[in-house]
Amino acid sequence: MKTEGTIWAEWPTLLLLACCYVLWMLGTTWLAALWLPLGMVVTIAATALHSSLSHEMIHGHPFKRAGWNEALVFPALTLVIPYRRFRDTHLEHHLDANLTDPYDDPESNYLDPGVWERTPPALRALLRFNNRLLGRLLVGPLVGTVAFILSDIRKHRAGDPRVVQGWLWHIPALLIVLLWLGFVAQMPVWAYLLSAYAALSVLKIRTFLEHQAHERVRGRTVIIEDRGPLALIFLNNNLHVVHHMHPRVAWFRLPGLYFSNRDRYLARNNGYMYRSYGEVFRRYLLQPKDPVPHPLWRRR
């Protein structure tokens, strides 16, 4: 029986989502009581995976109805990013013509050079450290969350009604996690806060260099040919140009698409590729890949 396009074709996503919640519950209860560091590691992995699954739901999986997909990942395991705000900003990010734009790409890591010149020295030092992979792991979640919130404040002041709606809807999603921590979990609250922060750090590995400044849109999106644990946690989004070219394709189909048409995709993105996350760590753990101010930005 042909299952393409039916809910049965999405069974890997549903199975992985169920495993994600089981691991998260075990990590915050039995494993945390057995040995706290083990519980935290499992919770970190499950929380990062849940964020990747949330990304999958945004792109229409496993159900065609957006509300059903949102319900599947409703609990705010990472605590700080409302799903609906993630959804709205991420779909804006998929306007590929705006990739890396300091203003029009909500996920850009670059600043307008004019803004950079007016940035206080202490903040410049922090952002330079954040532009190394080590810095992205240590301070990246804090820098990213603060930037996200400040951006939402600006959008709210500009009259975007989705901002308040998204944050209000985040309250019950957050409450689910807080009630679990208060009445069910055997993990201390401080340990969960640290685990949630570490999960965001893991996700920063993926976003660290998935887009680069390039004159041509096609040269801005990376391929990382990793097939290890990080690729699973990221749901193959390391094959990022494939995802941007086919945003409606499910995560478990991306490797087949890429490796059966490898030369095509590498020609498409001008060869912006790394063999593995090991290579990324070796090259950029202590060295910046790019400057903070956009190197090709034409001042407005």
N, C-alpha and C positions, 0 to 999 in steps of 0.2 A: 504494500500500500504506500502510495506517495504521501510523504508528510511535509514536503516543502511548503512553507507558508501557513502551516497549521500550528496550533499550540503544541502538538506532539513533537514538532521539529525543534521546539525550544526546551526540551527536557534537560539538556546540560545546564542551562541557566537556572532552572527551577531546582535541580538537584544541588547545584553549587550554592544557591541561596540557602537551602535547607541546611547544608553542611556548615555554612558560614554562621548561621544562628546557633547551631548546636555547639560549635567550637567556642563562640563568644560566651554562651551560657556556661559551658564547662570551664572556660578560662577564668571567669569571674566568680565561680563557686568552688567546685570540687578541686580543680587543679590549683586554684589560689590557696585553698586550705591545705592541700598536700605540700606544695612548695611554691611560695609566692612568685619567685622569678619565672618559674615555668608557666604559671597562670598568666603572668604579664606578657610573656612572649606570645602565647597563644591568643590572648586578647588583642595584642597589637596586630598580629597577622589577620585575625578575623575582622577587626575594625577597618583596617586598610582595604581588605577585600570587599567589605560592605560598601565603602565609598566607590570602589570600582564598579560594583553591581549597581549602585545608584546611577552612575554614568551610563550604564547599559540600559537602565529603565528610561532615562531621559531620551534615548535614541529609539524607543519603541519596542523594547523587549521585556518580558516575553509576550505581553498582551498588546493588542492594538489600541486598547483604551488606556489613555494616559493615567487616569485615576486609579485603575487597578494596579498599574506598575508602581505608582507612587505609594500605594498602600503596602506593597510588598517590602519596601525599604523605609517605611515611615519612621521607626525609632531613630533618633538622632545619635547614633553611636559615637560620632566624632565630637559631639556636643556643640560645636561652634558655627557650623555652616548650615543654614536652612536649606532644605532640599529645593524649595521653589526658587530661591535666589540662585542656587547653584544651577538649576535648570535654565532660568532666564539668561544668566550671564554666559553659560556655556553655549547655548544656542546662538547667542550673539558672536561668540568666538568662532563659530563655524562659518562665518562670512569670510571666506579665505582671502578675499581682496584686502581685508583689514589686518591680517595676521601680523603681529609684532607692533602694530600701531600703538603708541603710548596712550592714546585717547580712545580709539574706537575698538581696540581689542581688549576686552575685560581681563584676559589672562596673560597679557604682555608683561614681561619682566623688565622692559626698557622704560627709561624716563625720557621725556622731552629734554634735549640738551640745555634749553633755556631754564627749565625748572631745576636741572642739576646744578647749574651755575649759582642758583640762589639757595641751594640746600646747605644747611649749617654743617660745619666740618665734622661734628660728632655723628650726625646722621649719615653723612657721606661715608665715613669709616664703617659704620654698621652695614650699609648697603654694599660696599665693596666686599666685606667679609661674606655677606649673603650671596655674593656672586661666585663664590667658590663652593664646591660641592659640600665640603665640611661645614661651611657656614650655613648652607641651605638646610643641612640636617639639624644643626644646632639652634639656629635662630629663624630659619625659614618659616616654620609654622606661625611663629609670633608675628614676623614681618608681614606675611601673607594675610593673616587674619585681620590685623590692624588696617592694612591697605584695603581689604575687602569691605570692612565696616565703614571706613572713611568714604569709600566710593559710594556705598549705599546711602550714606548721609547726604552726599552731594546730589544723588539721584532723587532722593526724597524731597530735598529742598527745590529741585527743579520740577517737581510735580509728578514724578513717576508713582502711580498708585500701587504698583506691584511690590514695592519695597516693604511698606507696612504690612500688607497682606502676607507676604512671605515670612516676615519675622513673627507675626502673630500666629501663623500656622506652625511655626517652629516650637512654640511653647508646649503644646501637648506632646509633640515628638520628643522634646527634651524631658518632659515630665515622666514619660515611660521609663527612660534610662535612670532618672533620679530615684524613682520608686523602686526599681530593681536594685539599685545600689543600696538603698536605705533598708529594704525589707527582705531581700533574697540573697544578694551577693555576699560572698565571704571575703571579698577583696576590699581592703581599705580604700576610702575615697581618694586619698593622695595617690595610691598606686594606680587607680583607674585614670585619674587626671594625667599622670605621667604616661600611662599606656596610650591614652587618646592622643597626647602630644606626639609620642613616638610613632603612632600610626600615620599621623600627618607628615612626619619626617620621612617615613618610608615612601609616601606618595610624592614627596618632593624630589625623590630620585628620578621618577618618571618625568616630571615636568621641568627638570633642571635644564635640559637642552633640546626639548622636543620641537622647539621653533627657534630659528635664527634670523637675524637681519639679512635680507637678500633683496637685490633690486627686482628680481622676478618672483612672483607669488609661488611658482612651482618649486623654487629652491629653498623654501622656508621651513619645510616640515621633514622631520628626521625618520630614519629607519634604524632600529637597534635590533640586530638579529639574535636576540637572547631567547633561549627556550627553557630557562631554569625557573626556580621558584618565584622570582620577581615577575617574570612574564605571566605566570599564573595569577599572582596577586593583582597585576595590572590588567588582566584579561586581554592579553596580547595587544594592548594599546601602545606597546613599544614599537609595533609596526605602524607607526603613526600616520604616515602618508597614505597607507591603505585605508585606515579609518577615515581620514579626511576626504578621500576620494569616494568612499562607499560608507557614509555614516549610518546607513540603515542596515548594514550587514552585521549579523551577530558575531560576538567575540570569538566563538569557537570556529568560525569559518575564515577568519583573517589569515592564519598561517597558510592554509591551502591556497588562498588567493595569491598571497605574496610569493610563496616558494614555487608556484607553478608559472609565475610571470615576473620573476625576480628582475630580469634585465629591464623590463618595461617600467617597473616602479623606480628603479635606481636611475633610469634615464629621466623619468618624470621629475624626480627631486634633485637632479644635478649631482647625484652621488653622495648626498648628505647622509652618511651611514656609519654606524659603529658595529663591531662584531658582537659585543656583549656589554653588559653593565660592568663587568670586570675591567674592560678597556676604559670605560667612562671614569671609573674610580681611579685607575692608574694615572690618567691624564689630567683629571680636574679636581681631585680631592683637595689639593692645596693651591691649585692654579685657576684663575678665572678663565672661562672660555670666551666671554664677551665683556665689553665695557658696560657699565650701568646706563649711561646716556646712549640713546639709539645712534649707532654710528652712521646711518644713512638718512637720518631725519632731516627733512627740509623744514626750516622754521616757518611757522604760520605768521 
